[in-house]
Amino acid sequence: MEIFYLFIGIFLLAAGILDFLWTTLWVDGGAGPLTNRLAAITWKSLKRMSKKVPKLLSFSGPLIITLTINLWILLIWMGWTFIFAGSGTSILDSTDNHPVSWVERIYYTGYSIITLGNGEYSPKEGGWQIASILASGTGMLLITMSVTYILSVINSVTQQRSFADSVTAMGKSGVEMVKNSWNGKNFRNVDLLLNTFAAQLSSIAEQKKAYPILQYYYSENSGKAIAPVLAQLDDAVTIWQFGIPEENVPNQLLLQQVRSGIVSYLNTFEGDMDNAPDNLPPRLDLAEVQAAHLPTVSKEAFEEEVKAREDHRRKLLRLVQEEDREWPGEKGER
C-alpha cells in the first residue's frame, strides 16, 4: 500500500508542476491543460449565473486566477503528502521519534511547502531529508512565480483597457471613427494613431498568447472590453481600406498592420473559432459616411469587398459573443 501512495504522490506532484510551469513559463503553450479546463468551466458557470446577476462576470478574472493558484498549491501539497506516505517512518515526531499520523503528515508537508518547517516533526535521515528540501524548494518556486504571474496578468489587463480607451475615444462605432477622423481633405491625420494601434495590438496579441486567462477579465464598461473594441476598429479599417477613394485614405501599410494585429489576436482566442456563428454582424455600409458628405467608392464595390471578408467578421462576432457583448453600435449593448 505504501508504494501505491508513493506513485499517487509522484503523479499528483508531476501534474501540478507540469501545469504550473506550462502556464507560467511556456509563452507559446498558453494555459496548462488543468488550468485551461478549470478556467473554461468557471467562465461558463459565471456566464449562466450572470443572466440573473450581471455583475458576477466582472469577478471572473480574479476568481479564475485565484482558483488556478489554489489548484497548483493543492496538487503539489497533496503530491508531497502522498510521497511522504510512501514510507511509514518518513516523518518522525521530534519529541518521541514515533511515526506521524495522516493529519500530522499533511500538516508537516504544508508547513514545509510554505516555509522550511517548524521543528515539531523531522524527516528520517537520508533520502527523506532530501525530499523535504525539494518540497520546500517547490513551494518557494510556486509562491515566487505565482506572484510574478499575477503581476504580469494585471499589467496586461491594464494595457488592454488602455488600448480600448484609445480606440473608443475616436467614436463608439467603426463608422463614427471614420467620420470623426476626416480633416476636410483626407484621413491622413489618423496615421499616427494607426501606427500606435498597430504597435499596441502586436503587444496585446503576444500577451494574450502568453496569458490566455486575459480573455476572462470582464469589464462592466463595454468601452474597455477588448472584443467589441477590436470589432469596432476592424469596421473602421474596412471602411478606410475599401470604402474610401485611394487618394483620401490613411496610410495603407498602417491599415494593413492594424488588420494583421486584429487577426493575430483572433488566432490566440481560446475557443472554437471554426464554429463561427451562422448570423453575421450588423450590415456594414457607406450610407452614414455618405450622409456626412465624405468621399466614398461605389456601393457595389464596397459590398463586394465586405462580402469577401464574411468569415473574418464571423470570427469577430464569435469573439464578441464569447465575452457576452453586443456588436459595437447595436442597441442594448452591455
N, C-alpha and C positions, 0 to 999 in steps of 0.2 A: 504493500500500500504506500509506503514512504517513497519508493521510486516513482510511483504513479503521481504523487504530489509534486515531485521534482519536475516531471515532464509537463504537468499542468502549469507550474510556475514559469518554466522556460518559455512555453507557448504564450502565456499572458504577457510576460515581460517583453518578448520579441514583438508581439502585436502592438503593444503600447509604444515602444521605442521606434518601431518602423513607421507607424502612423504619425508620431510626433516629429521625427526627422523629415519625413516625406512632406508634411505640411509646412514646416518652418524653414527648411533649407533648400528643398528642390523647387527652384523657380519655375521650371517648365512642367513640373509634375502636378501642379495645382494642389488641391487638398488631398490628404490621405484617404483611403477607402472608408475607414471608420468615421473620420471627420466629415467626409462628404455625405455619407448616409445620414449621420446624425443631424447635420445642417438641413438637409432636404426634408427630413421628417418634421423637424421643428418648424421650419418655414411653412410647410403645407398645413400643419396643425394651427399655427397662428393665423394663417390666411382664412381658414374656416371660422375660427373664433372671432376674427376681426369684423365679420359681417354684422355682428351684434355690438362689438366694442371696437370701433375703427382704430382707436389709439394703440391697441395691442401691437400692431405691426411695427410701431416705432421702437419697440423693445426687442425686436427680432435679432438685430446685430449683436448688442451686448449680451443677450441671453444665449445665443448660439456660441459666442466665443467663450463665455463662462462655462457652459456645458462641455465644450470641447476640451478645455484645460482640465476640468474635473474628471473627464473621461480618461485623459492621459494619466493623471495622478492615480486614479483608481486602478487602472490596468497595471501600472508599474508597482504600486503598493501591494496589490494582491499577488502580482507575479513574484515579487521578492518574498512575500509571506509564504507562498507555496514552496518556493525554492528552499527556504529555511525549514520547512516542514519535511524536506527530503531526508532529514535525519532527526530522530527524536532527541538527540543531545547536541544539536547545532547551536542552540542558545541555552545558556545556563543562568539560573538565578544567582546573582553575585553574593547573596547572603548565605545561602546553604549549598550552593553548587548543584542544585537539582534542576532537571529539565523543566521547561516552562510549559504552560497551557496554551491553547489556541489563542485565547484572548490576549495573553501576555506576548505571544509571538507577533500578533497583529500590532500590538502597542509598540513593541521593540522595532519592528520594521518601519512603521510610520514615523517614529522618532528618528530613526537612522536616516530616512529619506529627507526629512525636513532639516535635521541638524546632524550632529555627529554622535548622537546617543546621550544618555543621561547617567550612566553608571549603574543603574538598578539591575540591568541584565548585561551579560557579556557573551560574545561568540566563543565557541570552542576553539582551542588553539589549532592553527593550521589553516586549511582551506576556507573555513567559515569566517576567519578573521579577514581574509582577503575579500570574501563575499560581502562582508559588512562594509568594507571600504568602497567596493564597487557600488553598493546600494546607496551610500552617502554621495558618491560622485554622480550617480544617475539622478538623484534628487536635486543636487545643486545645478546640474546641467539643465534639468527640466524647468526649474524656477527661473534661472537666468534667461534662458532662451524664450520662455513664455512671456516674460516681461518685455523683452525686445520685440517679440512678435506682436503683442498688444499695441505697443507704441507705434510700430510700423503701420499697423492696420488703421489706427486712429489718424495718423498723419495722412494716409492715403484717402480716407473718408473726407478729411478736411479739404484736400486738393480737388477731389471730385466735386464737392459742393461749391468750391470757389470757381471752378470751371463752369458749372451750371449757372451760377450767378452772372458770370461774364456774358454768357450766351443770352440768357433771358433779359439782360439789361438792354439788348438790342430790339426786343419785341417778344410778344407772347406766342408767336407762331412763325413759321418759315416765311409766310407772305409778309407779315409785319416787319421782319428783319430786312427783307428786300426793300420794302417801301422806305423804311427809316434810314437805309444806307445810301439812298440816292442823293447826290450832291447838286443835281440840276443839270449835269452833263454826263456823268457816268457813275460807276460804283467803285472807282479806284481808292476812295477814302477808306474802304473796308479791308484793303490789302494787309495793313499792319495787324489788324485784329485776326484775319485769317491765318497769318503767319504764327501768331500767338496760339490760336486754337489748334493748329496742326501740331505744334510742339507739345502742348498740353495733352492732346489726345494720344500721342505716342507714349507719353509717360503714364497716362491713366490706363491705357491698354496693357502695358507691361506690369503695372501694379495689380491690375485685375487678374492677370495670368498668375502672378506670384501669390496673391491673396484672394482666392475665389470667394471667401466669406464677405467680400465687399458688396456682392450683389444682394446680401441680406440686410444691409444697413439701410433701413427705410426712413425717409424723411416725410414728416407730415406735410411739409411745404412742397408741392409738386414742382415749383420753380427751382428747387435744389436737388431734384431727383434726376439721376443720370439718364435713364431710359427715355423719358419724354423729351428731354433736352437734346439728346442725340437725334431723335426723330425730327424735332423742330429744325435743328441745324442741317440735317440731311435734306429736308424740304427746301430750305433756303439755297443750299448748294445746287440742288436740281434746277431750281428756277434760274439762278445765276448762270449755270453752265449751258442749259438748253432752252431757256425761255427768253433770254436777253440777246440782242444782236451782238456780234463779236466785237464791234468797236466800242461797246459800252461796258462789257463785263469786267469783273475784277480779274486779277492775275490768274490765268488758267492753271498754272503749275501749283499755286497755292490752293486752289479749289480741289485739284486732284489729290494733294497731300491731305487735306481735311477729309475728303471722301475715303482715302486709304486708311486714315486713323479710325474712322467710324467702322469700316469693315474689320479692321484689326480687333476692335473692341467686341464686335459681334462674334468673332471667332473664338473669343475667350469665354463666351456665355456657357455656364454650366446647365445645360438643358437640351432638350431635343429640338434643335433648330431645323431638322429635316421635316418635322411635322409642323410646319408653319400653319397658322390659321387659314381657313378657306376664305374668310372675308378679307377684304382689302381695307387699308386705312382710308380716311376720307379722301375723296377725289381731289387731286391737285390740279388746279387750272390757273389760267392767267387773268381771269375776269377782274379780280380785285386789283391786280397790278395794273391792268389796262385802265381801270377806272381812276387810278391815281395819275394817269397820263404819263406813264413810264414807257419807254420803247420796249417792244416785245417782238418775238418772231411770230409766225403764223400759229394759230391754234392747233392745226393738224400736225405740224412738225413737232410741236411741244408734246402733244398727247402721244405721239409715236415713241418719243424718247422715254416718256414716263412709263408707257406700257412695257417697254423693253426691260425696265427695272422693277417689275412687279414682284419678282422673287425676293429682291433685296428689301423692298418695302414690307413684304410679308414677315420677313425675319425681324425687322424693326418693330412691327406690330406685336410679334410674339414676345419680344423683349419688354415692350411697354406693358403688355397684359400680364406677364410674369411678375412684374413689380406692382400689379394691381392698380394700374393707372389708366387714364384715358389718353387718347392721342391729343397732342397739344392743339389747343384752339377749339376742341369739342366742348359742348355744354355739359355741365355736370362733372367736370374734371375735378379729381380729388387733390 
